[in-house]
Amino acid sequence: MLGQVTVPLVGMVDTVVIGRTGDAVALAGVALGATIINFLFWSFGFLRMGMTGLTAQAQGADDDTEVRAMLARGLLLGLGLGILLFALQWVLVPLTLGLFAGGGELDAAAGGYITARFLGAPASLAVFAVNGWLLGLGRTRSALLLQIVMNCCNGILDIWFVWGFDMGAEGVGLGTAIAEWVALGTGIAIAARILGPRAISGLRARLFDLAALKRLFAVNADIMIRTVSLLLLFAWFANAGARLGTETLAANQVLMQFVSIAAFVLDGFAFTAESRVGNAIGRGQAEELKRAIRLIGEFSLAAGLFFALATGIAGSWLIGLIATDPQVRALARDFLPYTALVPLIGVPAWLLDGIFIGATRGKALRNAGVVTTLLYIATDFALRPFGAHGIWIAFLISYAYRAGTLGVALPGLMRGIAEQRASP
């Protein structure tokens, strides 16, 4: 839980540091740039999600060598894909900016942020793998330490570059990129301490094991399609705000900080589900799986209710703390009630995500992600006459789509685990 609270603090610190300057264009530029970076980087989020389920299953099967091999594969894959992203930025930056309703000063601010963030691409993707591996092992304190180091470094550098050197959106991006490299070094040190002197023994034969690699890529390909689909959903939401003007985009960025904190904390329960589900499947224990789902569901619902109430009560004050532009503040307060509903409506979606990721049921996740995004886009078109309120209503409904599309696949998952236990 604490580890997950710290994850969205990177985005929140970025937003607060820029928001307190009173520059609505710079704040909107960070919002647009962060949306594009999240789309590009989190397209490879399978490095976190696939690693967690597969590592937990290897641990449940007492396969220590495979646990170590999973980390090595994840690091190599993350660094390689990150270097490829860095090399392609000269094509990706103008292409992605051209897809959004920006232009002029907004594109300039977003472009500076994006270019700076690409410096941290290899580290960012490799950290996904390390974090997923730690969560798969149930090493939540180590994952917390990793996030704390990254957030402290990011906060200090953001303030230094933006308030000290007046670097604007570019300074925010540069601070985050450097913090990602620091986090990678910390993660490797943590992993080395967990594994001890046997960290690399016997890895050569297993690192490129054909069956393990085929499974890794089969699971991750489906999760990647699912992740890209959901990232497209969030990018569509950001672009919908940009269509209505810089101030609306900036106000939505402020409100998304509340959504991010609630989502990441509730994802903490989902990550617990990933680890517990993966272990239960590794041991073929259907009853243990049912108990984990029930307990995590109860805690998730309680936490969702807490965040809904906290957002409704303290949201207006926090908006004033984050942003200083009067119009941005007013718009954000108008849409605050929608933000308060997200934690409650999103609980089933986040919980089911954790269950299916832990079970490494990539096809179900892929299908649910694609269908959800298509339904959301259709809903957004239907509600456009209602302006910004229609944008937020469509966004809320998207969480119901996510829960529904995975919920219909849950009985099949439970039957499959029962059959696995019954088979010789």
C-alpha positions in Angstrom: 0.0 0.0 0.0 2.7 2.5 1.0 4.7 1.5 -2.1 1.8 2.2 -4.3 1.1 5.6 -2.7 4.6 6.7 -3.7 4.2 5.7 -7.4 1.9 8.5 -8.6 3.9 11.0 -6.5 6.3 11.3 -9.4 3.4 12.7 -11.6 2.0 14.7 -8.7 5.3 16.4 -7.9 5.7 17.2 -11.6 2.3 18.8 -11.6 2.7 20.7 -8.3 6.1 22.1 -9.2 4.8 23.4 -12.5 1.3 24.3 -11.2 2.7 26.5 -8.5 4.5 28.7 -11.1 1.0 29.8 -12.3 1.9 29.0 -16.0 -1.2 27.3 -17.4 0.5 26.6 -20.7 3.5 24.8 -19.0 1.1 22.8 -16.8 -1.0 21.8 -19.9 2.3 20.9 -21.6 3.3 18.6 -18.8 -0.2 17.1 -19.0 0.1 16.4 -22.7 3.7 15.3 -22.5 3.0 12.9 -19.6 0.1 11.4 -21.5 2.3 10.7 -24.6 5.2 9.4 -22.4 2.8 7.2 -20.5 1.4 5.8 -23.8 4.9 5.1 -25.1 6.6 3.8 -22.0 3.6 1.9 -20.5 3.1 0.1 -23.8 5.8 -2.0 -22.4 4.1 -2.3 -19.0 4.0 -6.1 -19.6 7.6 -5.9 -18.2 6.0 -5.2 -14.8 2.7 -7.2 -15.1 4.0 -10.3 -16.9 7.0 -10.5 -14.6 4.9 -10.5 -11.4 2.6 -13.4 -12.4 5.4 -15.5 -13.9 7.8 -14.9 -11.0 5.1 -15.7 -8.4 4.3 -18.9 -10.2 8.0 -19.9 -10.4 8.3 -19.2 -6.6 5.2 -21.2 -5.9 6.7 -24.1 -7.8 10.0 -23.7 -5.8 12.0 -23.1 -9.0 14.7 -20.9 -7.7 16.7 -20.9 -10.9 13.7 -19.7 -12.9 13.1 -16.9 -10.4 16.6 -15.6 -11.0 16.4 -16.1 -14.7 13.1 -14.1 -14.8 14.9 -11.1 -13.4 17.8 -11.3 -15.8 15.4 -11.7 -18.8 13.4 -8.7 -17.6 16.4 -6.5 -17.2 17.8 -7.3 -20.6 14.5 -6.9 -22.3 13.7 -3.6 -20.5 17.1 -2.0 -21.3 17.0 -3.2 -24.9 13.5 -1.9 -25.6 14.3 1.4 -23.8 17.4 1.9 -26.0 15.2 1.3 -29.1 12.7 3.9 -27.9 15.4 6.4 -27.3 16.7 5.8 -30.8 13.3 6.3 -32.3 12.4 9.5 -30.5 13.1 11.7 -33.5 10.2 10.0 -35.2 8.0 9.4 -32.3 7.9 12.9 -30.8 6.6 14.8 -33.8 4.3 11.9 -34.7 2.6 11.7 -31.3 2.3 15.5 -30.9 0.6 15.6 -34.3 -2.1 13.3 -33.1 -3.2 15.5 -30.2 -5.2 18.7 -30.2 -2.3 20.9 -29.1 -0.4 23.4 -31.2 1.8 26.5 -30.7 3.2 27.1 -27.2 1.5 23.9 -25.9 3.4 21.7 -28.3 6.6 23.5 -27.5 6.2 22.9 -23.8 5.1 19.3 -24.2 8.0 18.6 -26.7 10.6 19.8 -24.2 9.2 17.5 -21.5 9.0 14.5 -23.8 12.5 14.9 -25.2 13.9 15.1 -21.6 11.9 12.0 -20.5 13.4 9.9 -23.4 16.8 10.2 -21.7 15.4 7.9 -19.0 13.6 5.4 -21.3 16.0 2.4 -20.8 16.0 2.9 -17.0 12.3 3.4 -16.8 11.5 0.1 -18.7 14.1 -1.8 -16.7 12.7 -0.6 -13.5 9.3 -2.0 -14.6 10.9 -5.4 -14.7 12.6 -5.1 -11.3 9.5 -3.8 -9.7 7.4 -6.7 -11.2 10.0 -9.2 -10.0 10.0 -7.8 -6.4 6.1 -7.9 -6.3 6.1 -11.4 -7.7 8.3 -12.5 -4.8 6.1 -10.6 -2.3 9.0 -8.3 -1.5 6.8 -5.3 -1.0 9.1 -3.5 1.4 11.9 -3.6 -1.2 9.5 -2.3 -3.8 8.6 0.5 -1.4 12.2 1.4 -0.9 12.7 1.6 -4.7 9.8 4.0 -5.1 10.9 6.2 -2.1 14.4 6.6 -3.6 13.0 7.5 -7.0 10.4 10.0 -5.6 12.9 11.8 -3.3 15.3 12.2 -6.2 12.6 13.3 -8.6 11.2 15.9 -6.1 14.6 17.4 -5.4 15.6 17.6 -9.0 12.2 19.0 -10.2 12.4 21.9 -7.7 16.0 22.5 -8.6 15.5 22.6 -12.3 12.2 24.4 -12.4 12.3 26.8 -9.5 16.1 27.1 -9.4 17.0 27.2 -13.1 13.6 28.2 -14.6 13.7 25.3 -17.0 9.9 24.9 -17.1 8.3 21.7 -18.5 11.7 20.5 -19.8 13.2 20.7 -16.3 10.4 18.5 -14.9 11.1 15.9 -17.6 14.8 16.0 -17.0 14.4 15.5 -13.2 12.2 12.5 -13.7 14.6 10.9 -16.2 17.6 11.2 -13.8 15.5 9.8 -11.0 14.7 6.8 -13.1 18.4 6.0 -13.6 18.9 6.3 -9.8 15.9 4.0 -9.2 17.4 1.4 -11.6 20.7 1.4 -9.7 18.8 1.0 -6.4 16.7 -1.8 -7.8 19.7 -3.8 -9.0 21.4 -3.4 -5.6 18.2 -4.6 -3.9 17.9 -7.6 -6.2 21.6 -8.5 -5.7 21.1 -8.4 -1.9 18.0 -10.6 -2.1 19.7 -13.2 -4.3 23.1 -13.2 -2.6 26.3 -14.8 -4.0 24.2 -17.3 -6.1 22.6 -14.5 -8.1 24.1 -15.6 -11.5 25.0 -19.2 -10.8 23.4 -21.6 -13.3 21.7 -18.8 -15.3 23.4 -19.4 -18.6 21.5 -22.6 -19.4 18.2 -21.2 -18.3 18.4 -17.6 -19.4 17.5 -18.4 -23.0 15.4 -21.5 -22.3 13.2 -21.8 -25.4 10.0 -22.9 -23.6 10.3 -20.2 -20.9 11.0 -17.5 -23.6 8.0 -18.7 -25.6 5.7 -18.5 -22.6 7.1 -15.1 -21.6 6.5 -13.6 -25.0 3.1 -15.3 -25.4 1.8 -13.8 -22.1 3.5 -10.5 -22.7 2.2 -10.0 -26.2 -1.4 -10.3 -25.0 -0.7 -8.0 -22.0 1.0 -5.5 -24.3 -2.1 -5.3 -26.6 -4.3 -4.9 -23.5 -2.0 -2.2 -22.1 -1.9 -0.2 -25.3 -5.7 -0.4 -25.6 -6.1 1.1 -22.1 -3.4 3.7 -22.7 -5.3 4.7 -25.8 -8.3 5.2 -23.6 -6.4 7.5 -21.3 -4.8 9.3 -24.2 -8.3 9.8 -25.8 -9.5 11.3 -22.5 -6.6 13.7 -22.4 -7.1 14.7 -26.0 -10.8 15.2 -25.3 -9.8 17.8 -22.7 -7.3 19.4 -25.1 -10.1 19.9 -27.6 -11.9 22.2 -25.1 -8.8 24.4 -24.5 -5.6 24.7 -22.5 -7.4 25.5 -19.2 -9.6 22.4 -19.4 -6.6 20.2 -20.2 -4.7 21.7 -17.3 -7.7 21.2 -14.9 -8.1 17.6 -15.9 -4.4 17.1 -15.3 -4.9 18.4 -11.7 -7.8 16.1 -11.1 -6.0 13.1 -12.6 -3.6 13.3 -9.7 -6.4 12.3 -7.4 -7.4 9.5 -9.7 -3.8 8.3 -9.9 -3.3 8.2 -6.2 -6.5 6.2 -5.7 -5.8 4.0 -8.6 -2.2 3.2 -7.5 -3.2 2.5 -3.9 -6.1 0.2 -5.0 -3.7 -1.4 -7.4 -1.6 -2.2 -4.3 -4.4 -4.7 -3.5 -4.4 -5.8 -7.1 -0.7 -6.5 -6.9 -1.3 -8.5 -3.8 -3.9 -10.5 -5.8 -1.3 -11.0 -8.5 1.2 -12.5 -6.1 -1.4 -14.6 -4.2 -3.1 -15.8 -7.3 0.2 -16.7 -9.0 1.3 -18.7 -5.9 -2.0 -20.4 -5.6 -1.9 -21.4 -9.3 1.7 -22.6 -9.0 0.5 -24.9 -6.2 -2.9 -25.8 -7.8 -4.8 -24.5 -4.8 -8.3 -23.4 -5.9 -9.6 -22.8 -2.4 -6.6 -20.6 -1.5 -7.3 -18.6 -4.6 -11.0 -18.0 -3.7 -10.0 -16.9 -0.2 -7.5 -14.4 -1.6 -10.0 -12.9 -4.0 -12.6 -12.5 -1.2 -10.2 -10.9 1.3 -8.6 -8.6 -1.2 -12.1 -7.6 -2.6 -13.3 -6.6 0.9 -10.2 -4.5 1.6 -10.4 -2.9 -1.9 -14.0 -1.9 -1.4 -13.3 -0.3 2.0 -10.3 1.6 0.5 -12.4 2.8 -2.5 -15.0 4.2 -0.2 -12.3 6.0 1.9 -10.8 7.6 -1.2 -14.2 8.7 -2.5 -15.0 10.4 0.8 -11.5 11.9 1.1 -11.6 13.3 -2.4 -15.0 14.8 -1.9 -14.1 16.4 1.5 -10.5 17.6 0.8 -10.4 17.9 -3.0 -11.2 21.6 -3.3 -8.5 22.5 -0.8 -6.0 20.3 -2.6 -6.8 21.8 -6.0 -5.9 25.2 -4.6 -2.6 23.8 -3.3 -1.7 22.2 -6.7 -2.6 25.0 -9.1 -2.6 28.8 -8.8 -4.3 29.8 -12.1 -7.9 30.9 -11.2 -9.6 29.5 -14.2 -7.8 26.1 -13.9 -8.9 26.0 -10.2 -12.5 26.8 -11.0 -12.8 24.2 -13.8 -11.1 21.5 -11.6 -13.6 22.2 -8.8 -16.5 21.9 -11.2 -15.5 18.4 -12.2 -14.4 17.2 -8.7 -17.5 15.2 -8.0 -16.7 12.9 -11.0 -13.2 12.4 -9.7 -14.6 11.4 -6.3 -16.6 8.6 -7.9 -13.7 7.0 -9.7 -12.3 5.0 -6.7 -15.6 3.4 -6.0 -16.5 2.5 -9.6 -13.0 1.4 -10.3 -12.6 -1.2 -7.5 -13.9 -4.2 -9.4 -11.9 -3.3 -12.5 -8.6 -3.0 -10.6 -9.2 -6.2 -8.6 -10.0 -8.3 -11.7 -6.9 -6.9 -13.4 -4.8 -8.3 -10.5 -6.5 -11.7 -10.6 -6.1 -12.2 -14.3 -2.5 -10.8 -14.4 -1.5 -13.1 -11.5 -3.1 -16.0 -13.4 -1.2 -14.9 -16.6 -4.5 -15.1 -18.6 -3.2 -12.8 -21.3 -5.9 -13.5 -23.8 -8.7 -12.5 -21.4 -6.9 -9.3 -20.5 -6.3 -8.5 -24.2 -9.9 -9.0 -25.2 -11.2 -7.1 -22.3 -8.9 -4.1 -23.0 -9.7 -3.9 -26.6 -13.5 -4.1 -26.1 -13.4 -1.6 -23.2 -11.5 1.0 -25.3 -13.9 0.6 -28.3 -16.9 0.9 -26.0 -15.4 4.0 -24.3 -14.7 5.8 -27.5 -18.2 5.1 -28.7 -19.6 6.5 -25.4 -17.4 9.6 -25.6 -18.7 10.3 -29.1 -22.3 9.9 -27.9 -21.8 12.3 -24.9 -19.9 15.0 -26.8 -23.0 17.3 -26.8 -22.5 17.6 -23.0 -19.1 19.1 -23.2 -16.6 18.5 -20.4 -19.2 16.8 -18.3 -19.7 14.3 -21.1 -16.0 13.6 -21.1 -16.0 12.7 -17.4 -19.2 10.7 -17.6 -17.7 8.6 -20.4 -14.5 8.1 -18.4 -16.4 6.9 -15.4 -18.4 4.4 -17.5 -15.1 3.0 -18.9 -14.4 1.5 -15.5 -17.7 -0.4 -15.6 -16.7 -1.7 -19.1 -13.4 -2.9 -17.7 -15.0 -4.8 -14.9 -17.8 -6.3 -17.0 -15.5 -7.6 -19.8 -13.2 -9.3 -17.3 -16.1 -10.5 -15.0 -17.6 -12.6 -17.8 -14.2 -14.5 -18.0 -13.9 -15.1 -14.3 -16.0 -18.4 -14.1 -13.8 -19.9 -16.8 -10.7 -19.0 -14.9 -11.9 -20.7 -11.8 -13.0 -23.8 -13.7 -9.5 -24.0 -15.3 -7.7 -24.0 -11.9 -10.1 -26.6 -10.5 -9.4 -28.8 -13.6 -5.6 -28.2 -13.2 -5.8 -29.5 -9.6 -7.8 -32.6 -10.6 -5.4 -33.6 -13.5 -2.5 -36.0 -12.7 
